[in-house]
């Protein structure tokens, strides 16, 4: 596969989600109710990813693997801990009475769409581009995943979006590592679902407050520390055994 071809496919993965999220709602709004808009858009992204995977690019997306379940569970632990760390504070603001089929399907399609693109397609492409440098491929996937959330700047202050992108990048490192080590996209879909669900179950939506400059600087530093810690953990997950063998 030619290098230019790979770069083009990686670029498509980078822009597919944000472009569809920006453009498609306007196209479907005359025929699809607004409350089903998000669900419809993400379902279309997922279907596009499947077509690219099976019929055009011929990249296998491994949605399920039952091999080495204990090893998969161990690889899952850092992601679960990070999920608890980032979402525990929202539990008191959640109302489980809000759960219905529409919310479940909406969150599920978000997870299916984004995981299929950023883990299922982008990681294999990045592995080819980097000549099988696994951690670099994971970083590329995480960057693409984070940049997709730039679309939130339409509805949120840029400072909030920037902080969100740092956390999303950290999640991308964890979920990319998990997919690479387990070959089981259902695990990252589950984590993505659990990560997004609380946002749809908030009792009341409060207006986001733009942080002051000192608050923003402090928050950026704290978030960068978190990203650094996640970076070390995921690097050790991917390269740790290899480095240990080299030392021996």
C-alpha positions as CSV (number, residue, x, y, z in Angstrom):
1,X,0.0,0.0,0.0
2,X,1.5,3.3,-1.1
3,X,2.4,5.9,1.6
4,X,0.3,8.6,-0.1
5,X,-2.7,6.2,-0.1
6,X,-2.3,5.6,3.6
7,X,-2.0,9.3,4.4
8,X,-5.2,9.9,2.5
9,X,-7.1,7.2,4.3
10,X,-5.8,8.5,7.7
11,X,-6.9,12.0,6.7
12,X,-10.4,10.7,5.9
13,X,-10.6,9.1,9.3
14,X,-9.6,12.4,10.9
15,X,-12.3,14.4,9.2
16,X,-15.1,11.9,8.7
17,X,-16.7,12.3,12.1
18,X,-16.5,16.1,12.5
19,X,-17.6,16.8,8.9
20,X,-20.6,14.5,9.1
21,X,-21.5,15.9,12.6
22,X,-21.4,19.5,11.2
23,X,-23.1,19.0,7.8
24,X,-25.5,16.1,8.1
25,X,-27.9,17.5,10.8
26,X,-28.8,20.3,8.4
27,X,-29.5,17.9,5.6
28,X,-31.7,15.5,7.6
29,X,-33.5,18.1,9.7
30,X,-36.5,18.4,7.3
31,X,-37.3,14.7,7.6
32,X,-35.8,13.6,11.0
33,X,-37.0,14.9,14.3
34,X,-34.4,16.7,16.3
35,X,-34.5,14.3,19.2
36,X,-33.5,11.5,16.8
37,X,-30.9,13.6,14.9
38,X,-27.8,12.6,16.9
39,X,-28.8,8.9,16.8
40,X,-29.3,9.1,13.0
41,X,-26.0,10.9,12.3
42,X,-23.9,8.5,14.3
43,X,-25.7,5.5,12.8
44,X,-24.7,6.8,9.4
45,X,-21.1,7.3,10.5
46,X,-21.1,3.7,11.7
47,X,-22.5,2.4,8.5
48,X,-19.9,4.4,6.5
49,X,-17.1,3.0,8.6
50,X,-18.4,-0.6,8.0
51,X,-18.6,0.0,4.2
52,X,-15.0,1.5,4.2
53,X,-13.9,-1.5,6.3
54,X,-15.5,-4.3,4.4
55,X,-16.0,-3.1,0.8
56,X,-13.5,-0.3,0.0
57,X,-10.4,-0.4,2.3
58,X,-10.7,-4.1,3.3
59,X,-9.6,-3.5,6.9
60,X,-10.9,-6.0,9.4
61,X,-12.5,-4.5,12.5
62,X,-12.4,-7.0,15.3
63,X,-15.7,-6.4,17.2
64,X,-15.3,-9.4,19.4
65,X,-12.6,-11.6,20.7
66,X,-12.9,-14.3,23.4
67,X,-9.2,-15.1,23.4
68,X,-7.3,-14.8,26.7
69,X,-10.2,-13.4,28.8
70,X,-8.1,-13.0,31.9
71,X,-5.5,-11.0,30.0
72,X,-8.2,-8.8,28.5
73,X,-9.6,-8.2,31.9
74,X,-6.1,-7.0,33.1
75,X,-5.8,-4.7,30.1
76,X,-9.2,-3.3,30.9
77,X,-8.3,-2.2,34.5
78,X,-6.6,1.1,33.7
79,X,-9.5,2.2,31.5
80,X,-12.0,1.3,34.2
81,X,-10.1,3.2,36.8
82,X,-9.8,6.3,34.6
83,X,-13.6,6.1,33.8
84,X,-14.3,6.1,37.5
85,X,-11.9,9.0,38.1
86,X,-13.5,11.2,35.4
87,X,-17.2,10.3,35.9
88,X,-17.5,9.6,39.7
89,X,-18.3,13.3,40.4
90,X,-21.3,13.2,38.0
91,X,-23.1,10.3,39.8
92,X,-24.9,12.7,42.2
93,X,-26.2,14.7,39.3
94,X,-27.6,11.7,37.3
95,X,-31.2,10.7,37.2
96,X,-31.6,7.1,36.0
97,X,-35.3,7.7,35.5
98,X,-34.4,9.6,32.4
99,X,-33.1,6.4,30.7
100,X,-35.2,5.3,27.8
101,X,-34.7,3.4,24.5
102,X,-33.9,6.6,22.6
103,X,-31.1,7.6,25.0
104,X,-29.7,4.1,25.1
105,X,-29.6,3.8,21.3
106,X,-28.2,7.4,20.9
107,X,-25.3,6.7,23.2
108,X,-24.7,3.2,21.7
109,X,-24.5,4.6,18.2
110,X,-22.1,7.4,19.3
111,X,-19.8,4.7,20.7
112,X,-20.2,2.4,17.7
113,X,-19.5,5.2,15.3
114,X,-16.5,6.7,17.0
115,X,-14.9,3.5,18.0
116,X,-15.2,2.0,14.5
117,X,-13.5,5.0,13.0
118,X,-10.8,5.9,15.6
119,X,-9.9,2.5,16.8
120,X,-11.2,0.0,14.2
121,X,-10.0,1.9,11.1
122,X,-7.5,4.5,12.2
123,X,-5.2,2.2,14.3
124,X,-4.6,-0.4,11.6
125,X,-3.9,2.4,9.1
126,X,-1.6,4.1,11.5
127,X,0.3,0.8,12.1
128,X,0.9,0.6,8.4
129,X,2.0,4.3,8.2
130,X,4.4,4.0,11.1
131,X,5.7,0.6,10.0
132,X,4.1,-1.2,13.0
133,X,5.2,1.3,15.7
134,X,2.4,0.4,18.0
135,X,2.5,3.3,20.5
136,X,2.9,5.9,17.8
137,X,-0.2,4.4,16.0
138,X,-2.1,4.7,19.3
139,X,-1.1,8.4,19.7
140,X,-2.2,9.1,16.1
141,X,-5.6,7.5,16.9
142,X,-5.9,9.5,20.1
143,X,-5.1,12.8,18.3
144,X,-7.8,12.1,15.7
145,X,-10.3,11.3,18.4
146,X,-9.5,14.5,20.3
147,X,-9.6,16.7,17.3
148,X,-13.1,15.4,16.4
149,X,-14.4,17.1,19.6
150,X,-13.4,20.5,18.2
151,X,-17.0,20.5,16.8
152,X,-18.2,21.2,20.4
153,X,-16.8,24.7,20.1
154,X,-20.1,25.6,18.4
155,X,-22.0,25.2,21.7
156,X,-19.3,25.5,24.4
157,X,-16.5,28.0,25.3
158,X,-13.2,27.3,23.6
159,X,-11.5,26.9,27.0
160,X,-13.9,24.2,28.0
161,X,-13.5,22.4,24.7
162,X,-9.7,22.5,25.0
163,X,-9.8,20.9,28.4
164,X,-12.3,18.3,27.1
165,X,-10.0,17.5,24.2
166,X,-7.1,16.7,26.7
167,X,-9.3,14.3,28.6
168,X,-10.6,12.8,25.3
169,X,-7.0,12.3,24.1
170,X,-6.2,10.5,27.4
171,X,-9.2,8.3,26.9
172,X,-8.1,7.7,23.3
173,X,-4.7,6.5,24.5
174,X,-6.3,4.0,26.9
175,X,-9.0,2.7,24.5
176,X,-6.5,2.5,21.6
177,X,-4.1,0.5,23.8
178,X,-7.0,-1.7,24.9
179,X,-8.1,-2.5,21.4
180,X,-4.5,-3.1,20.2
181,X,-3.8,-5.5,23.1
182,X,-7.1,-7.4,23.1
183,X,-8.3,-7.1,19.5
184,X,-11.8,-6.7,21.0
185,X,-13.6,-3.5,20.0
186,X,-16.6,-4.4,22.1
187,X,-14.6,-3.5,25.2
188,X,-13.9,0.1,24.0
189,X,-17.5,0.4,22.8
190,X,-18.6,-0.5,26.3
191,X,-16.2,2.0,27.9
192,X,-17.3,4.7,25.5
193,X,-20.9,4.0,26.2
194,X,-20.4,4.2,29.9
195,X,-18.3,7.4,29.5
196,X,-21.0,9.2,27.5
197,X,-24.2,7.9,29.2
198,X,-23.9,10.2,32.3
199,X,-23.9,13.2,30.1
200,X,-27.4,12.2,28.9
201,X,-28.7,11.6,32.4
202,X,-28.0,14.9,34.1
203,X,-30.9,16.1,36.2
204,X,-30.6,19.6,35.0
205,X,-28.3,21.3,32.4
206,X,-26.4,24.1,34.0
207,X,-24.7,26.7,31.8
208,X,-21.0,26.2,31.5
209,X,-18.9,28.9,33.1
210,X,-15.9,30.1,31.3
211,X,-12.9,29.8,33.6
212,X,-10.7,32.9,34.3
213,X,-7.2,32.9,32.9
214,X,-5.5,31.7,36.2
215,X,-8.2,29.0,36.5
216,X,-7.6,27.9,32.9
217,X,-3.9,27.8,33.3
218,X,-4.2,25.7,36.5
219,X,-6.7,23.4,34.9
220,X,-4.5,22.9,31.8
221,X,-1.5,22.0,34.0
222,X,-3.6,19.6,36.0
223,X,-5.0,18.0,32.9
224,X,-1.6,17.7,31.3
225,X,-0.3,15.9,34.3
226,X,-3.2,13.5,34.0
227,X,-2.5,13.0,30.3
228,X,1.2,12.4,31.2
229,X,0.3,9.7,33.7
230,X,-2.0,8.0,31.2
231,X,0.7,8.3,28.6
232,X,3.2,6.5,30.9
233,X,0.7,3.8,31.8
234,X,-0.4,3.1,28.2
235,X,3.2,3.1,27.0
236,X,4.1,0.5,29.6
237,X,1.1,-1.5,28.6
238,X,2.2,-1.5,24.9
239,X,6.0,-1.5,25.2
240,X,6.7,-2.6,28.8
241,X,7.2,-6.3,28.1
242,X,9.3,-5.6,25.0
243,X,11.6,-3.3,27.0
244,X,11.9,-5.9,29.8
245,X,12.9,-8.5,27.3
246,X,15.5,-6.2,25.8
247,X,17.0,-5.6,29.2
248,X,17.3,-9.3,29.8
